[in-house]
Amino acid sequence: MDADILVVGGGPSGLMASIAAAERGARVILLDKGHKPGRKLAISGGGRCNVTNAKPLDELIRHIPGGGRFLYSALSVFSNRDIIAFFENLGIRLKEEDDGRMFPVTDSAKTVVRALVGRARELSVDLRTNHPVAPRSSRPADGRRSDQCRT
Ligand SMILES: Cc1cc2nc3c(=O)[nH]c(=O)nc-3n(C[C@H](O)[C@H](O)[C@H](O)COP(=O)(O)OP(=O)(O)OC[C@H]3O[C@@H](n4cnc5c(N)ncnc54)[C@H](O)[C@@H]3O)c2cc1C
């Protein structure tokens, strides 16, 4: 398949990026070196996946160790409320626990992995596992570094 976008890494970042691009009409190839996407995600939050926190943004940012002021711009574009809506639109029911922590009601991070992979597939993202991408740097005659990748 020809692709507009090549995403490397099928963790939550790569899956979300692929979904966002494909929802905007891009043809996406997603490569992961492992045999399954979302492996780390599947063990996150003690296997339950703490997807976000329901507290108001200001409060949430105040609790980021070391101060999370730098997160304001990113979270103003896609906030904790957007994350909750995103997962609920994928059919994942969430519950709030102590300190505002949000988990899938199934108490299983695999629910989250399945929903992300399922949405990517529904959008025809070409998800290829066992595909490591190796960085390759070269310095041509003009001295400028050129970064490429090899699959
Ligand atoms: C024990 C534990 C518990 C956690 N609990 C939570 C939690 O409850 N809530 C929370 O929000 N976060 C939690 N985290 C953090 C969360 O798992 C990470 O923030 C998240 O997985 C990062 O996503 P990512 O997509 O950036 O990277 P990753 O999940 O690491 O995914 C990267 C992917 O890229 C692939 N890859 C890497 N190199 C290459 C290559 N060269 N070529 C092709 N593919 C490649 C890997 O195979 C992998 O699938 C936890 C982490 C751990 C370890």
The ligand as a MOL file (V3000), in Angstrom:
LIG
                    3D

  0  0  0     0  0            999 V3000
M  V30 BEGIN CTAB
M  V30 COUNTS 53 58 0 0 0
M  V30 BEGIN ATOM
M  V30 1 C 4.7290 -0.8030 34.9100 0
M  V30 2 C 4.1870 0.4060 34.1890 0
M  V30 3 C 2.9620 0.9260 34.5540 0
M  V30 4 C 2.4560 2.0390 33.9050 0
M  V30 5 N 1.2220 2.5060 34.2450 0
M  V30 6 C 0.6790 3.5420 33.5810 0
M  V30 7 C -0.6480 3.9750 33.8220 0
M  V30 8 O -1.3910 3.3770 34.6240 0
M  V30 9 N -1.1130 5.0520 33.1510 0
M  V30 10 C -0.3500 5.6950 32.2240 0
M  V30 11 O -0.8440 6.6810 31.6250 0
M  V30 12 N 0.8950 5.2900 31.9390 0
M  V30 13 C 1.4210 4.2340 32.5900 0
M  V30 14 N 2.6800 3.8110 32.2960 0
M  V30 15 C 3.4180 4.5430 31.2770 0
M  V30 16 C 2.9450 4.1210 29.8970 0
M  V30 17 O 3.0120 2.7130 29.7650 0
M  V30 18 C 3.8370 4.8090 28.8730 0
M  V30 19 O 3.7740 6.2120 29.0920 0
M  V30 20 C 3.3610 4.5010 27.4760 0
M  V30 21 O 3.3990 3.1090 27.2060 0
M  V30 22 C 4.2430 5.2500 26.4900 0
M  V30 23 O 3.6910 5.0270 25.2290 0
M  V30 24 P 4.5520 5.1120 23.9310 0
M  V30 25 O 3.6660 4.7380 22.7930 0
M  V30 26 O 5.2320 6.4390 23.8780 0
M  V30 27 O 5.7350 4.0420 24.1280 0
M  V30 28 P 5.6630 2.4570 24.3050 0
M  V30 29 O 4.4260 2.0110 24.9960 0
M  V30 30 O 6.9860 2.0960 24.8880 0
M  V30 31 O 5.5840 1.9280 22.8290 0
M  V30 32 C 6.6660 2.0610 21.9360 0
M  V30 33 C 6.4570 1.0120 20.8280 0
M  V30 34 O 7.4540 1.2360 19.8370 0
M  V30 35 C 7.9670 -0.0010 19.4170 0
M  V30 36 N 9.3360 0.2720 18.9500 0
M  V30 37 C 10.3660 0.7610 19.6770 0
M  V30 38 N 11.4580 0.8920 18.9040 0
M  V30 39 C 11.0850 0.5070 17.6620 0
M  V30 40 C 11.7940 0.4100 16.4340 0
M  V30 41 N 13.0730 0.7500 16.3290 0
M  V30 42 N 11.1250 -0.0320 15.3380 0
M  V30 43 C 9.7990 -0.3880 15.4260 0
M  V30 44 N 9.0990 -0.3130 16.5790 0
M  V30 45 C 9.7430 0.1090 17.6800 0
M  V30 46 C 7.9060 -0.8810 20.6650 0
M  V30 47 O 7.8490 -2.2480 20.3010 0
M  V30 48 C 6.6200 -0.4030 21.3220 0
M  V30 49 O 5.4930 -1.1640 20.9190 0
M  V30 50 C 3.1980 2.6870 32.9010 0
M  V30 51 C 4.4440 2.1590 32.5230 0
M  V30 52 C 4.9330 1.0290 33.1540 0
M  V30 53 C 6.2710 0.4570 32.7300 0
M  V30 END ATOM
M  V30 BEGIN BOND
M  V30 1 1 1 2
M  V30 2 1 2 3
M  V30 3 2 2 52
M  V30 4 2 3 4
M  V30 5 1 4 5
M  V30 6 1 4 50
M  V30 7 2 5 6
M  V30 8 1 6 7
M  V30 9 1 6 13
M  V30 10 2 7 8
M  V30 11 1 7 9
M  V30 12 1 9 10
M  V30 13 2 10 11
M  V30 14 1 10 12
M  V30 15 2 12 13
M  V30 16 1 13 14
M  V30 17 1 14 15
M  V30 18 1 14 50
M  V30 19 1 15 16
M  V30 20 1 16 17
M  V30 21 1 16 18
M  V30 22 1 18 19
M  V30 23 1 18 20
M  V30 24 1 20 21
M  V30 25 1 20 22
M  V30 26 1 22 23
M  V30 27 1 23 24
M  V30 28 2 24 25
M  V30 29 1 24 26
M  V30 30 1 24 27
M  V30 31 1 27 28
M  V30 32 2 28 29
M  V30 33 1 28 30
M  V30 34 1 28 31
M  V30 35 1 31 32
M  V30 36 1 32 33
M  V30 37 1 33 34
M  V30 38 1 33 48
M  V30 39 1 34 35
M  V30 40 1 35 36
M  V30 41 1 35 46
M  V30 42 1 36 37
M  V30 43 1 36 45
M  V30 44 2 37 38
M  V30 45 1 38 39
M  V30 46 1 39 40
M  V30 47 2 39 45
M  V30 48 1 40 41
M  V30 49 2 40 42
M  V30 50 1 42 43
M  V30 51 2 43 44
M  V30 52 1 44 45
M  V30 53 1 46 47
M  V30 54 1 46 48
M  V30 55 1 48 49
M  V30 56 2 50 51
M  V30 57 1 51 52
M  V30 58 1 52 53
M  V30 END BOND
M  V30 END CTAB
M  END
